[in-house]
């Protein structure tokens, strides 16, 4: 069994992820091998909230030029987690 901290790598900080906070949706970078059930249980265990739904997406890494060769950024798996009414995660609000 994976530790919840192994499943959730870090929150995604972007304009699009901040727009989802008003609808009680949080975006996380997750382990590429994690499934939706593992992600749901990890979020509930770490922050003690109720998760209503989990949507996942796999993003291919961009191919970028590095001097004379072409390099590739790593692939990512992201999870958009919706929380029950009244629940919130404080890590995003602490910045301001």
C-alpha positions, 0 to 999 in steps of 0.5 A, spaced: 500 500 500 502 506 498 503 512 503 498 518 501 504 522 500 507 518 495 500 518 491 500 526 491 506 529 489 504 537 490 499 542 488 498 545 481 499 553 482 496 556 475 491 561 473 486 555 471 487 551 478 486 558 482 479 559 478 477 552 480 478 554 487 471 558 487 468 551 485 471 547 490 476 544 485 483 543 487 488 540 482 494 536 484 500 533 480 500 525 482 503 519 481 503 516 474 501 509 476 495 512 481 488 510 480 482 515 482 480 511 488 488 511 491 487 519 489 481 520 493 483 516 499 490 520 499 486 527 499 481 524 504 487 522 509 492 528 508 487 533 509 481 530 512 476 532 507 470 529 503 472 528 496 466 528 491 469 526 484 476 525 481 478 527 474 485 525 471 489 527 465 495 525 463 499 530 459 505 529 455 512 532 456 514 538 451 520 537 446 524 543 448 531 545 444 537 544 449 543 547 445 544 543 440 540 537 441 532 536 443 530 534 450 523 532 453 520 535 459 517 529 463 510 526 462 505 528 468 499 526 471 494 531 474 488 530 478 482 535 479 479 533 485 472 536 487 470 537 495 464 536 498 460 543 500 463 546 506 470 543 506 476 546 503 484 545 503 488 551 506 494 550 502 492 554 497 489 560 501 496 561 505 499 564 500 496 571 500 
